[in-house]
Amino acid sequence: MSALLVGESVCKYFGGLRAVDDVSFTLGEGEILGLIGPNGAGKTTLFSVAAGSVPATRGRVLLDGKQVSGKSGHRSVHQGICRTHQIVRPFARLSVLDNVLVGHHYGRPGPGHGRPVDHAMGILDFIGLADRAHQLPGELTLAGRKRLEVARALATGPRVLLLDEVVAGLTPVEAQRFVELIRQIRDRGTSIVMIEHVMHAVMGVSDRVMVLDHGRQIAEGTPEQVVKHPQVIEAYLGRDDDEPNDHDEPTHGDGPMGAGDPASGQHAKEKPDA
Amino acid sequence: MTTTAQSRRVRLPGWLSMRALIIFVVALVLLYLAPTVLGLGDYLHNIAGLTFMFMAAGLAWNWLGGYVGQISFGHAAMFGTGGFVAARLTISSGLPFWATWLIGGVVAGLYALLWGHPTLRLRGPYFSIATIGVGEATRLVATYWTDFTGGSSGLSLPIGNGPTKFQMYWYGLYLLAAVVVISYWLRRSRIGLGLLAIKEDVEAASDVGVNPTFYQDVVLFLSGTVVGVCGGFYASYQAFIDPLDMFSFERSISFVLIGVIGGIGTILGPAMGAVVYIVIQEFLLASYPQLYLGLYGLLLIFVILFEPLGLSGLLMRVGRRFGIRPSPSAAAGGMSSAAAVPDQPTASVGAGSTDTKDGPR
């Protein structure tokens, strides 16, 4: 498998905070890479670096051998890498169709460029929003707006799509449909990196999973390997106090971040960590 | 009409609809012939010419204020720059008047880029505050730069080699026509869609490939250039300009007022706003000058409280009474794009103030 997207020891520091610390990764053509980790692990920061909207402190990201410019997001879109946002950001006063057309007009030139509306409607049809094309994003449900976010990104003709928690916050039925959609997007030829807190979603659809904790990569492998990895279990569930541990270095000041059901990670944000 | 329009639409670029073209040409011809047919009095005739200029300036201000959502309180800086460059050129060179306007406009546009490139990174009120600073700084420099602007005694233009005040009506009309075409194109082409995206969410726009810096710079340059040309027009029209008037804060505010009264972000709203502005300025304030600020203040409050889309919003309401439904994005203060509408004539109704104007007829 040829590597399409490569991260070479990517670091992103905010002052003394090491949001992403020496993370390397590869994404093959037609692969889905899951990116998990407790809240504050640096997943979204890694996304921002990979999408070129934030420059890396050290290291670099290569798309097809060419470095992704860290100066502004729009350049990497033209290179073929597009991201969605955890909190959806549709253009509120543009119709659903116009939202997608923005992506079409300003994205990577590709097939179907002669007929913008047809192309955009085709994407909306694929994503399941065709009958809503002339509504405003505010009239859609959350699931609809998340679909719109993905549709708009798809319209830019990306080779790599970075999905930031598209399943989180949806009902189980909607989530299941979305997972199916992600698989279909991959089958259409777009490689995907997805951040996700909903475990069964990310485990079910990913070819490989990478786990971040405190900006460091702690595990990588198939979903089965990763869930059994002791450090991953520790990062999510914390250490058992009764268990004698020989490496008690309080370096990270591990609190019970994201403790309990990993799927409840969203809620953990709102609760102050006691 | 739909069928004929569709069969002929093939020849038109995507952003131009047949109906808009017909309205535009008819309006242009009517306005061109109006003075000869109606025989307007000298005063009305001259005021109409000035109104055309204010319409053009308001539309150009709206490209930045309405399309990109960056409200500028400093456009007098470009108005004055264009006016004084044009005036200096008229005095010292033998260039035809239209060339002096154009050169003045381009210089003003470049000046806008000079301060705009760094300040356009700011958004919303922060950008607006920066423009106030730019406008005031420019005014002070211009007032003390007596070699160029003549200081507080101003500049008098030689009379005789320029157009007469009577001819200015038509030059104003040409200027307005050109600006209307650019407004329409900017709004309805794919560029307009990108500008709306920037207005809605800069970062999200950047994340789908729109280059916000580039497009904002281009729009500010265009806007500054046209306002500069308007300054040149004004210099020729008045035959005397002084920096205190050209660069005044009131001048900047007038562009904002025209845009807001007419309907910010709409295609023709500022043109309507300019008429209201001139009527108030010439017919009410001439009699009651002490009302100046109070009246504009009240007007702004009313517009913002009750009809944020100004006169255009009012027209859309009237249109709805007559059963014309604007597209959802237009009703929400956005505007449907050209690319979206040509295939769906029903959805395009009310896509611009040109269309809604049909309602009451």
Interface residues (C-beta under 8 A of the other chain):
Chain A: A51 S53 S72 G73 H74 V77 H78 C82 R83 H85 R89 P90 F91 A92 R93 L94 S95 L97 D98 L101 V102 G103 H105 Y106 G107 R108 P116 V117 H134 Q135 L136 E139 R152 A153 A155 T156
Chain B: R190 L193 G194 L196 A197 E200 D201 E203 A204 A205 S206 D207 V208 G209 V210 N211 P212 T213 S327 P328 S329 A332 G333 G334 S336 S337 A339 A340 P342 D343 Q344 A347
